[in-house]
Amino acid sequence: MHARLQARAHFQKLLTVIRMAQEKETHNGYYYSLTRNMLLVIILVASTPMILVSSIILYEFDSSYHEKVRAHLEELVLKHKQSIDGFLKEKLGDIRLLARTFSYEELSNQGFLQDRLELLQQSYGPVFVDLGVVNSRGLQVAYAGPFKLGRALYSNAEWFKQTMKSEYFKSDVFLGLRGLPHFIIAVRENYNGDSWILRATIDFVAFNDLVENIRIGETGFAFILNKAGEFQTKPMYDLIPNKVPYQDCFAECKECKNGVCFMERKDEAGNPVIYVSAVLKHGDWLLIYQQKASDAYSDLRRTLRVTIAIILLAGIAIVVTGFIVSKRMVSRVAEADREKQLISEQVVETGKLASVGELAAGIAHEINNPVAIMVEEAGWIEDLLEEEEFKEGKNLDEFQRALAQIRRQGRRCKEITHKLLSFARKTDSTAHDVRLNDLIEELIALSEQRAKYSNVTISTDLQKDLPTIRISQTELQQVLLNLINNALDAMEKEGGSMEISSRLEGDYITVKVADTGPGIPEANLARIFDPFFTTKPVGKGTGLGLSICYGIIKKMGGDIEVRSTVGEGSSFLVKIPVKGGQEPTVGA
C-alpha cells in the first residue's frame, strides 16, 4: 500500500513538472513574440522618419550639387570661350591696325616688316611667329620670320582664297609649307586698285596653352575641333574626333541660348562622361570640355558614402537600442505577470487555508461533542462499578484500567481538538499572561509527527524560571509555528536536527530556532522578510509567512534576525520584550 502511494505521488510530481514545462514554453513563446513585435515597432517608428528625412535631404543635396557642378563647368567654359575669342579678335585687330597704318610699299620692305615683327613680339611675346606680304597673285613679296619662305606662292592655299573673298580670315590649324601646326590670320587691303594681303602666323604652342589650362580634377581637360572634326589643339588623351558625342556637341550648341551646351553621355565602357561645349570663331570651331562624371561628382560620392555610413551606424544603434529597450520592457512585463500569477496563487492558497480552517473548526466541534459524551459515560460506568454487585467481580481491575484509559484518551482528544480550534479561529490579538516555555513545548508536540515523517530530530534548550510575558498568545503561536514549519520544510528531503532554545537577555527573552538544513544564500538574506518573497517551489509557499512574523514581532516592540550559512543551516532569533512592549489592540 505504501509503495502504491509513493508511486502515485511520483506520478503526480511528474505531471506537475510536465505542466510547468508546458506553461514555461508557452510563456517563453509569448514573450519572444512580444519582444520581436516590440522591436519591430521601435525600429519602424525610429527608422521611418530618419529614412524619409535622410532621403529628402540626400535628394535635394544631390540635385543642388549636380546643378552646382553644371553651373561651374558652364561658367568655366564660357569664360575660356570669351578668352579664346578675345585672343583671336585681339590678334586680328593687331594685324588690321598694322595693315591700315602702313602702306603697301612700306610693308613690302623686308627690313621694315622685320622691325614690325620684332615690335609685335616685344609687346605680345612669341605669339606672332612671322609676318608676310602677299600680292593679288598669291606671291609673297616680303617675309619676316625664322623660316625661308620668301617668294612663296600661296595662290592655291585655302586661307589665301578665303581672304581674297573677304576683308580678313582666320584659318584652321594646319601644317602648311613649314611642316608644323599653326594657323594664319590674314587681312586684305587695296593699293592702287589692286588687292594685297598682310598675313601673320600665330604660334600653336601659345594658342594651345590657352586650352590646356582648362583642367579640373583628374580627368577634366579641353580641346578645340573644327567643323570637319579635326583637332585645332592637342588633346590630353588619344581621342577619335569624329565620334558621336562630339558631333552631338555641334548640333546641341546651335540650340543653346547662352552659347554653352551641357550634356552627359556614356563612353564605350558604359561610364557616364560630361561634355561641355561652346562655339568659337563665329561657329567654325568648337571648344569642348570633357570629364568623367565619377570625377566631377567625386565630392558628392564621398559625401554620400559618409552619409550612408552614418545612417547605417544610426540604424545599428536603433536596432541595438530597440533590442535592449524591448528586452527590458518585456522583462518588466514578465515580472509583472509573475507577480500577478503569484498573487493569484496566493489568493487561491488563502482561500484554501480559509476553507481548511473552517473545515477544521467544524470537524473539531463534531469530534469534541462525542468525546465529551464518551468521557462522561466512562465516569458513569465507573460510578456503577462502585456498587456491590460489581465490586466482587473478577474483571473489576481490568474494567477500572480500561475506564482510566478511556478518560485519559478522551482528555487527549479534547486537548487536540482545542488546539486545532485555536489555530483554526481568527488570530486573537488580546494580550494574556503567557509562559513562553509551555507555549514552545505545546508547539513542539503539535509538530512531532511531521518531524518524524521528515526524519528530523527536535531538541530543546529552554531556560527555566523565565518571567511571564503579557502578549497575544495566538500571534506568538503563529510566529513560532511558522519558524518551526520553515525549518521542517528546509530539512524535508535530507532530514536533520532542529534545536529550540530560550534565554533571558536583559529586557528581552530571545527564542532561537536553529536547523541543519541547506541554508539561505547570502543574496536572499536581505529580502527574506519581504512580502511575497519565497524560495519554495510554486504552490509550496506564499512568501507571506516571514513577512507576517516580522510585522507581528515589530508590533510587539521586539525584533527578529536571521543568520545562515549555505550547507550548514539557518538560525532565526526572535527577541520578545519582557516589559514595555506595544500593547496590542483588541480585535486588531
C-alpha positions as CSV (number, residue, x, y, z in Angstrom):
1,M,0.0,0.0,0.0
2,H,2.8,2.4,0.9
3,A,4.6,1.6,-2.4
4,R,1.4,2.4,-4.3
5,L,1.1,5.7,-2.5
6,Q,4.7,6.6,-3.3
7,A,4.2,5.7,-7.0
8,R,1.1,7.8,-7.1
9,A,2.9,10.7,-5.5
10,H,5.8,10.4,-8.0
11,F,3.3,10.3,-10.9
12,Q,1.6,13.4,-9.6
13,K,5.0,15.2,-9.4
14,L,5.8,14.1,-12.9
15,L,2.5,15.5,-14.2
16,T,3.2,18.8,-12.3
17,V,6.7,19.0,-13.9
18,I,5.3,18.4,-17.4
19,R,2.6,21.0,-16.8
20,M,5.1,23.6,-15.6
21,A,7.4,22.9,-18.6
22,Q,4.5,23.3,-21.0
23,E,3.4,26.6,-19.3
24,K,7.0,27.8,-19.4
25,E,7.4,27.0,-23.1
26,T,4.1,28.8,-23.8
27,H,5.2,31.8,-21.7
28,N,8.6,31.9,-23.5
29,G,6.9,31.8,-26.9
30,Y,4.6,34.6,-25.9
31,Y,7.5,36.8,-24.5
32,Y,9.6,36.0,-27.6
33,S,6.8,37.2,-29.8
34,L,6.2,40.2,-27.7
35,T,9.9,41.1,-27.8
36,R,10.0,40.7,-31.6
37,N,6.9,42.8,-32.2
38,M,8.1,45.5,-29.8
39,L,11.5,45.5,-31.5
40,L,9.9,45.8,-34.9
41,V,7.7,48.7,-33.8
42,I,10.6,50.6,-32.2
43,I,12.7,50.1,-35.4
44,L,9.9,51.2,-37.7
45,V,9.0,54.2,-35.5
46,A,12.6,55.3,-35.2
47,S,13.8,54.4,-38.7
48,T,11.0,55.7,-40.8
49,P,11.4,59.4,-40.1
50,M,15.2,59.1,-40.3
51,I,15.0,57.3,-43.7
52,L,12.4,59.8,-45.1
53,V,14.3,62.9,-43.9
54,S,17.6,61.5,-45.0
55,S,16.3,60.5,-48.4
56,I,14.8,64.0,-48.9
57,I,17.9,65.7,-47.8
58,L,20.1,63.5,-49.9
59,Y,17.9,64.0,-53.0
60,E,17.9,67.8,-52.5
61,F,21.7,67.8,-51.9
62,D,22.3,65.6,-55.0
63,S,20.2,67.8,-57.2
64,S,21.8,71.0,-55.9
65,Y,25.3,69.6,-56.2
66,H,24.6,68.5,-59.8
67,E,23.3,72.0,-60.6
68,K,26.4,73.5,-58.9
69,V,28.8,71.4,-60.9
70,R,26.9,72.1,-64.1
71,A,26.8,75.8,-63.5
72,H,30.5,75.8,-62.5
73,L,31.6,74.0,-65.7
74,E,29.4,76.1,-67.9
75,E,30.8,79.2,-66.4
76,L,34.4,77.8,-66.8
77,V,33.9,77.0,-70.5
78,L,32.1,80.3,-71.2
79,K,35.0,82.3,-69.7
80,H,37.5,80.4,-71.7
81,K,35.4,80.8,-74.8
82,Q,35.4,84.5,-74.2
83,S,39.1,84.4,-73.5
84,I,40.0,82.5,-76.7
85,D,37.6,84.6,-78.9
86,G,39.2,87.7,-77.3
87,F,42.7,86.4,-78.1
88,L,41.8,85.8,-81.8
89,K,40.0,89.1,-82.0
90,E,42.9,90.9,-80.4
91,K,45.5,89.4,-82.8
92,L,43.3,90.1,-85.8
93,G,43.0,93.7,-84.6
94,D,46.8,94.0,-84.3
95,I,47.2,92.8,-87.9
96,R,44.5,95.1,-89.2
97,L,45.9,98.0,-87.4
98,L,49.3,97.3,-88.9
99,A,47.9,96.9,-92.4
100,R,46.0,100.2,-92.2
101,T,48.7,102.2,-90.5
102,F,51.5,101.4,-93.0
103,S,51.3,101.4,-96.8
104,Y,51.9,98.5,-99.1
105,E,55.3,100.0,-100.2
106,E,56.5,100.2,-96.5
107,L,55.4,96.8,-95.6
108,S,56.8,95.3,-98.8
109,N,60.2,96.4,-97.5
110,Q,61.6,93.3,-95.7
111,G,63.6,95.3,-93.2
112,F,60.7,97.4,-92.3
113,L,58.5,94.3,-92.0
114,Q,61.1,92.7,-89.7
115,D,61.0,95.7,-87.5
116,R,57.2,95.5,-87.2
117,L,57.5,91.8,-86.3
118,E,60.1,92.4,-83.6
119,L,57.9,95.2,-82.2
120,L,54.9,92.8,-82.0
121,Q,57.0,90.1,-80.4
122,Q,58.2,92.6,-77.8
123,S,54.6,93.5,-77.0
124,Y,53.0,90.1,-77.1
125,G,55.8,87.6,-76.7
126,P,56.3,84.8,-79.2
127,V,52.6,84.7,-80.2
128,F,53.4,86.1,-83.6
129,V,55.8,83.7,-85.4
130,D,56.2,85.6,-88.7
131,L,54.7,88.2,-91.0
132,G,54.3,88.2,-94.7
133,V,53.0,90.5,-97.5
134,V,51.3,88.6,-100.4
135,N,50.2,90.3,-103.6
136,S,46.9,89.5,-105.5
137,R,48.5,86.6,-107.4
138,G,49.4,84.8,-104.2
139,L,53.1,85.6,-104.3
140,Q,54.7,86.6,-101.0
141,V,56.6,89.7,-101.8
142,A,58.0,90.3,-98.4
143,Y,58.6,88.0,-95.4
144,A,59.9,88.4,-91.8
145,G,60.4,85.4,-89.7
146,P,62.5,82.3,-88.8
147,F,61.7,80.3,-91.9
148,K,62.9,80.6,-95.5
149,L,59.5,81.5,-97.1
150,G,60.5,84.5,-99.2
151,R,58.8,84.4,-102.6
152,A,56.5,81.6,-101.5
153,L,53.4,81.1,-103.7
154,Y,50.1,80.8,-101.8
155,S,47.7,81.1,-104.7
156,N,46.3,77.6,-104.1
157,A,46.2,77.9,-100.3
158,E,42.7,77.9,-98.8
159,W,43.4,80.8,-96.5
160,F,44.5,82.9,-99.5
161,K,41.3,82.1,-101.4
162,Q,39.1,82.9,-98.4
163,T,40.9,86.1,-97.6
164,M,40.6,87.3,-101.2
165,K,36.8,86.9,-100.8
166,S,36.5,88.8,-97.5
167,E,38.4,91.6,-95.6
168,Y,40.0,89.2,-93.2
169,F,40.3,85.5,-92.4
170,K,41.4,83.2,-89.5
171,S,42.4,79.8,-90.8
172,D,42.2,76.4,-89.1
173,V,45.3,74.8,-87.7
174,F,47.3,73.2,-90.5
175,L,50.9,72.1,-91.3
176,G,51.5,74.2,-94.4
177,L,54.9,74.7,-96.1
178,R,56.8,74.7,-92.8
179,G,55.5,71.3,-91.6
180,L,54.5,72.5,-88.2
181,P,51.0,73.1,-86.8
182,H,50.0,76.7,-87.0
183,F,47.2,78.9,-88.2
184,I,47.0,82.1,-90.2
185,I,45.4,85.5,-89.5
186,A,45.2,87.4,-92.8
187,V,43.9,90.9,-93.7
188,R,43.1,92.1,-97.2
189,E,43.8,95.7,-98.3
190,N,43.8,97.6,-101.6
191,Y,46.6,99.5,-103.2
192,N,46.2,101.4,-106.5
193,G,43.1,99.3,-107.3
194,D,44.8,96.0,-106.6
195,S,44.4,93.8,-103.6
196,W,47.2,92.7,-101.3
197,I,47.3,90.7,-98.1
198,L,49.1,91.0,-94.8
199,R,49.3,87.7,-93.0
200,A,50.6,86.6,-89.6
201,T,51.4,83.2,-88.3
202,I,50.1,82.5,-84.7
203,D,52.3,80.3,-82.5
204,F,50.5,77.0,-81.9
205,V,52.1,76.4,-78.5
206,A,50.9,79.7,-77.2
207,F,47.4,79.1,-78.5
208,N,47.3,75.5,-77.3
209,D,48.3,76.7,-73.8
210,L,45.0,78.7,-73.6
211,V,43.1,75.5,-73.9
212,E,45.4,73.1,-71.9
213,N,44.9,75.4,-68.9
214,I,41.3,74.2,-68.6
215,R,42.0,71.3,-66.1
216,I,39.7,70.2,-63.3
217,G,40.1,67.0,-61.3
218,E,42.0,64.0,-62.6
219,T,40.1,63.5,-65.9
220,G,38.9,67.0,-66.9
221,F,40.5,68.6,-70.0
222,A,39.6,70.7,-73.0
223,F,40.4,70.8,-76.7
224,I,39.1,72.5,-79.9
225,L,37.6,70.9,-83.0
226,N,36.7,72.5,-86.3
227,K,33.6,71.7,-88.4
228,A,35.4,68.9,-90.1
229,G,36.0,67.2,-86.8
230,E,39.8,67.9,-86.9
231,F,41.7,68.9,-83.7
232,Q,42.8,72.5,-83.5
233,T,44.6,71.9,-80.3
234,K,46.5,68.9,-78.9
235,P,44.2,66.8,-76.6
236,M,45.4,65.3,-73.4
237,Y,44.3,61.8,-74.3
238,D,44.1,59.9,-77.6
239,L,40.6,60.6,-78.9
240,I,38.7,60.0,-82.1
241,P,37.4,63.5,-83.1
242,N,34.6,62.3,-85.3
243,K,32.9,60.2,-82.6
244,V,29.1,60.7,-82.0
245,P,29.4,62.7,-78.7
246,Y,31.4,65.4,-80.5
247,Q,29.1,65.5,-83.4
248,D,26.2,65.9,-80.9
249,C,28.0,68.8,-79.3
250,F,28.0,70.7,-82.6
251,A,24.3,70.1,-83.0
252,E,23.4,70.9,-79.4
253,C,25.4,74.2,-79.4
254,K,23.3,75.6,-82.2
255,E,20.2,75.4,-79.9
256,C,21.9,76.7,-76.7
257,K,20.9,80.3,-75.9
258,N,24.0,81.3,-74.0
259,G,26.4,79.6,-76.4
260,V,27.4,76.9,-73.9
261,C,26.0,73.3,-74.1
262,F,26.0,70.7,-71.3
263,M,25.3,67.1,-71.9
264,E,26.1,63.7,-70.4
265,R,26.8,60.5,-72.5
266,K,28.2,57.1,-71.7
267,D,31.5,56.0,-73.2
268,E,32.4,52.6,-74.7
269,A,32.9,51.1,-71.2
270,G,29.4,52.3,-70.1
271,N,30.8,55.1,-67.8
272,P,29.0,58.4,-67.9
273,V,31.1,61.3,-69.3
274,I,30.3,65.0,-69.1
275,Y,30.7,67.2,-72.2
276,V,30.5,71.0,-72.0
277,S,31.0,72.8,-75.3
278,A,30.9,76.3,-76.8
279,V,31.4,77.7,-80.3
280,L,34.4,79.7,-81.3
281,K,35.4,81.8,-84.3
282,H,31.8,82.5,-85.4
283,G,30.9,78.9,-85.3
284,D,33.9,77.5,-87.2
285,W,35.4,76.0,-84.1
286,L,34.1,74.2,-81.1
287,L,35.6,74.3,-77.6
288,I,34.9,71.0,-75.8
289,Y,35.5,70.3,-72.1
290,Q,35.3,66.6,-71.2
291,Q,35.4,64.9,-67.8
292,K,34.2,61.6,-66.3
293,A,31.1,62.0,-64.2
294,S,32.6,60.0,-61.4
295,D,35.5,62.5,-61.2
296,A,33.2,65.6,-61.5
297,Y,30.9,64.3,-58.7
298,S,33.7,62.7,-56.5
299,D,32.9,65.0,-53.6
300,L,29.2,64.1,-53.9
301,R,30.0,60.4,-53.9
302,R,32.3,60.8,-50.9
303,T,29.6,62.7,-49.0
304,L,27.0,60.1,-49.9
305,R,29.3,57.3,-48.7
306,V,29.9,59.1,-45.4
307,T,26.1,59.8,-45.1
308,I,25.2,56.2,-45.8
309,A,27.8,55.0,-43.2
310,I,26.3,57.4,-40.7
311,I,22.8,56.2,-41.5
312,L,23.9,52.6,-41.2
313,L,25.5,53.3,-37.8
314,A,22.4,55.1,-36.7
315,G,20.3,52.1,-37.9
316,I,22.5,49.7,-36.0
317,A,22.2,52.0,-32.9
318,I,18.4,52.0,-33.3
319,V,18.3,48.2,-33.6
320,V,20.6,47.7,-30.6
321,T,18.7,50.3,-28.5
322,G,15.4,48.8,-29.6
323,F,16.6,45.3,-28.6
324,I,17.7,46.5,-25.2
325,V,14.6,48.6,-24.6
326,S,12.3,45.8,-25.7
327,K,14.1,43.2,-23.7
328,R,13.9,45.4,-20.6
329,M,10.2,46.2,-21.1
330,V,9.3,42.6,-21.8
331,S,11.3,41.6,-18.7
332,R,9.2,44.0,-16.7
333,V,6.1,42.7,-18.3
334,A,7.2,39.1,-17.4
335,E,8.0,40.2,-13.9
336,A,4.6,41.8,-13.6
337,D,2.9,38.7,-15.0
338,R,4.9,36.5,-12.5
339,E,3.8,38.8,-9.6
340,K,0.2,38.7,-10.9
341,Q,0.3,34.9,-11.1
342,L,1.9,34.7,-7.6
343,I,-0.8,37.0,-6.2
344,S,-3.4,34.9,-7.9
345,E,-1.9,31.7,-6.4
346,Q,-1.7,33.4,-3.0
347,V,-5.3,34.4,-3.2
348,V,-6.2,30.8,-4.1
349,E,-3.9,29.5,-1.3
350,T,-5.5,31.9,1.2
351,G,-8.9,30.7,0.1
352,K,-7.8,27.1,0.6
353,L,-6.4,27.9,4.0
354,A,-9.7,29.6,5.0
355,S,-11.6,26.6,3.8
356,V,-9.3,24.3,5.7
357,G,-9.7,26.4,8.8
358,E,-13.5,26.3,8.6
359,L,-13.4,22.6,7.9
360,A,-11.0,22.0,10.8
361,A,-13.3,24.0,13.1
362,G,-16.3,22.0,12.1
363,I,-14.5,18.7,12.5
364,A,-13.1,19.7,15.9
365,H,-16.7,20.6,17.1
366,E,-18.1,17.3,15.7
367,I,-15.3,15.3,17.4
368,N,-15.4,17.2,20.7
369,N,-19.1,16.5,21.4
370,P,-19.0,12.7,21.2
371,V,-15.6,12.7,23.0
372,A,-17.2,14.6,25.9
373,I,-20.2,12.2,26.0
374,M,-17.8,9.3,25.9
375,V,-15.8,10.7,28.9
376,E,-19.0,11.4,30.7
377,E,-20.3,7.9,30.1
378,A,-17.0,6.4,31.3
379,G,-17.4,8.3,34.6
380,W,-20.9,7.0,35.0
381,I,-19.7,3.4,34.3
382,E,-17.0,4.0,37.0
383,D,-19.7,5.0,39.4
384,L,-21.7,1.9,38.7
385,L,-18.7,-0.2,39.3
386,E,-18.7,1.1,43.0
387,E,-21.9,-0.9,43.6
388,E,-21.9,-4.1,45.5
389,E,-22.8,-6.4,42.6
390,F,-19.7,-5.3,40.6
391,K,-17.2,-4.8,43.5
392,E,-16.6,-8.5,43.8
393,G,-16.3,-9.1,40.0
394,K,-13.3,-10.9,38.6
395,N,-12.5,-8.3,36.0
396,L,-13.1,-5.2,38.2
397,D,-9.4,-4.1,37.9
398,E,-9.5,-4.6,34.2
399,F,-12.6,-2.5,33.9
400,Q,-11.2,0.2,36.0
401,R,-7.9,0.2,33.9
402,A,-10.0,0.4,30.7
403,L,-12.1,3.3,32.1
404,A,-9.0,5.2,33.1
405,Q,-7.6,4.7,29.7
406,I,-10.8,5.9,28.1
407,R,-10.8,9.1,30.3
408,R,-7.1,9.8,29.6
409,Q,-7.5,9.4,25.8
410,G,-10.7,11.4,25.9
411,R,-8.9,14.2,27.6
412,R,-6.1,14.0,25.0
413,C,-8.7,14.2,22.2
414,K,-10.2,17.2,23.8
415,E,-6.8,18.9,24.1
416,I,-6.0,18.2,20.4
417,T,-9.4,19.5,19.3
418,H,-8.9,22.5,21.5
419,K,-5.5,23.3,19.9
420,L,-7.0,22.7,16.5
421,L,-9.7,25.1,17.2
422,S,-7.3,27.7,18.5
423,F,-5.3,27.6,15.2
424,A,-8.4,27.5,13.0
425,R,-10.0,30.5,14.6
426,K,-9.0,34.1,13.6
427,T,-5.9,35.4,15.4
428,D,-6.8,36.7,18.8
429,S,-4.8,39.9,19.4
430,T,-5.8,40.2,23.1
431,A,-2.9,40.3,25.5
432,H,-2.6,37.5,28.0
433,D,0.0,36.3,30.5
434,V,2.0,33.7,28.6
435,R,4.6,31.2,29.8
436,L,6.9,31.0,26.8
437,N,8.4,27.6,27.6
438,D,5.0,26.0,27.9
439,L,3.9,27.5,24.6
440,I,7.1,26.2,22.9
441,E,6.6,22.7,24.2
442,E,3.0,22.8,23.1
443,L,4.0,23.7,19.6
444,I,6.7,21.0,19.5
445,A,4.1,18.5,20.5
446,L,2.0,19.6,17.5
447,S,4.9,19.3,15.1
448,E,6.3,15.9,16.4
449,Q,4.5,13.7,13.9
450,R,5.6,15.8,10.9
451,A,9.2,15.9,12.3
452,K,9.3,12.1,12.5
453,Y,7.9,11.8,8.9
454,S,10.7,14.2,7.7
455,N,13.4,12.4,9.7
456,V,14.0,15.5,11.8
457,T,15.1,15.4,15.5
458,I,13.8,18.2,17.6
459,S,15.7,19.2,20.8
460,T,15.2,22.0,23.3
461,D,17.3,24.1,25.5
462,L,14.9,26.2,27.5
463,Q,16.0,28.4,30.3
464,K,14.0,27.7,33.5
465,D,12.2,30.4,35.5
466,L,11.6,32.7,32.6
467,P,9.3,35.6,33.5
468,T,5.8,35.5,32.4
469,I,5.2,37.9,29.5
470,R,2.0,39.7,28.7
471,I,1.4,39.2,25.0
472,S,-1.0,37.9,22.4
473,Q,-0.7,34.1,22.7
474,T,-2.2,33.3,19.3
475,E,0.1,35.8,17.5
476,L,3.2,34.4,19.2
477,Q,2.0,30.9,18.3
478,Q,1.7,31.9,14.7
479,V,5.3,33.3,14.7
480,L,6.9,30.3,16.4
481,L,4.9,27.7,14.5
482,N,5.9,29.4,11.2
483,L,9.6,29.3,12.1
484,I,9.3,25.6,13.1
485,N,7.4,24.7,9.8
486,N,10.0,26.6,7.7
487,A,12.8,24.6,9.4
488,L,11.0,21.3,8.7
489,D,10.4,22.3,5.1
490,A,14.1,23.1,4.7
491,M,15.1,19.6,6.0
492,E,12.2,17.7,4.4
493,K,14.4,15.9,1.8
494,E,17.6,15.2,3.7
495,G,16.4,15.2,7.3
496,G,18.4,16.8,10.1
497,S,18.1,18.3,13.5
498,M,16.3,21.3,15.0
499,E,17.1,23.0,18.3
500,I,14.8,25.5,20.0
501,S,16.2,27.5,22.9
502,S,15.1,30.3,25.1
503,R,17.2,32.8,27.1
504,L,16.6,35.9,29.1
505,E,18.9,38.6,27.9
506,G,18.3,41.9,29.6
507,D,14.8,43.2,28.9
508,Y,14.2,40.6,26.2
509,I,13.5,36.9,26.0
510,T,15.3,35.5,23.0
511,V,13.9,32.4,21.3
512,K,16.3,30.7,18.8
513,V,15.1,28.2,16.2
514,A,18.1,26.6,14.6
515,D,18.2,23.9,11.9
516,T,20.8,22.0,9.9
517,G,19.2,22.5,6.6
518,P,20.8,23.7,3.3
519,G,20.9,27.3,4.5
520,I,19.9,30.5,2.7
521,P,22.1,32.2,0.0
522,E,23.6,35.5,1.1
523,A,21.9,37.2,-1.9
524,N,18.5,36.3,-0.4
525,L,19.1,37.2,3.2
526,A,18.3,40.9,2.5
527,R,14.9,40.0,1.1
528,I,13.9,37.2,3.4
529,F,11.3,39.3,5.2
530,D,9.9,41.0,2.0
531,P,6.3,40.3,1.3
532,F,5.7,37.6,-1.4
533,F,9.4,36.6,-1.5
534,T,9.9,32.9,-1.3
535,T,12.5,30.3,-2.4
536,K,10.0,27.5,-2.2
537,P,8.6,25.9,-5.4
538,V,5.3,27.2,-6.8
539,G,2.4,26.0,-4.7
540,K,4.5,25.3,-1.6
541,G,4.7,28.8,-0.2
542,T,3.1,32.2,-0.4
543,G,6.0,34.3,0.6
544,L,3.9,36.0,3.4
545,G,4.9,33.8,6.4
546,L,8.1,35.6,7.4
547,S,6.7,38.9,6.4
548,I,3.8,38.5,8.8
549,C,6.1,37.2,11.5
550,Y,8.3,40.3,11.1
551,G,5.3,42.6,11.4
552,I,3.9,40.8,14.5
553,I,7.3,40.9,16.3
554,K,7.8,44.6,15.4
555,K,4.3,45.4,16.7
556,M,5.2,43.7,20.0
557,G,8.3,46.0,20.2
558,G,10.7,43.2,19.6
559,D,13.0,42.1,16.7
560,I,13.7,39.1,14.5
561,E,17.0,38.3,12.9
562,V,18.3,35.6,10.6
563,R,21.8,34.0,10.4
564,S,22.5,31.5,7.8
565,T,25.4,29.7,6.1
566,V,24.9,27.7,2.9
567,G,25.5,24.0,3.6
568,E,25.4,24.4,7.4
569,G,21.9,25.6,8.3
570,S,20.0,28.7,9.5
571,S,19.1,30.3,12.8
572,F,16.2,32.6,13.5
573,L,16.4,34.8,16.7
574,V,13.2,36.2,18.0
575,K,13.6,38.9,20.7
576,I,10.4,39.5,22.7
577,P,10.3,42.4,25.2
578,V,9.5,41.3,28.8
579,K,8.0,44.8,29.6
580,G,7.3,48.0,27.7
581,G,6.1,46.3,24.5
582,Q,3.4,47.9,22.5
583,E,0.1,47.0,24.0
584,P,-1.9,45.1,21.3
585,T,-5.3,46.4,20.5
586,V,-8.2,44.0,21.0
587,G,-9.5,42.9,17.6
588,A,-6.7,44.4,15.7
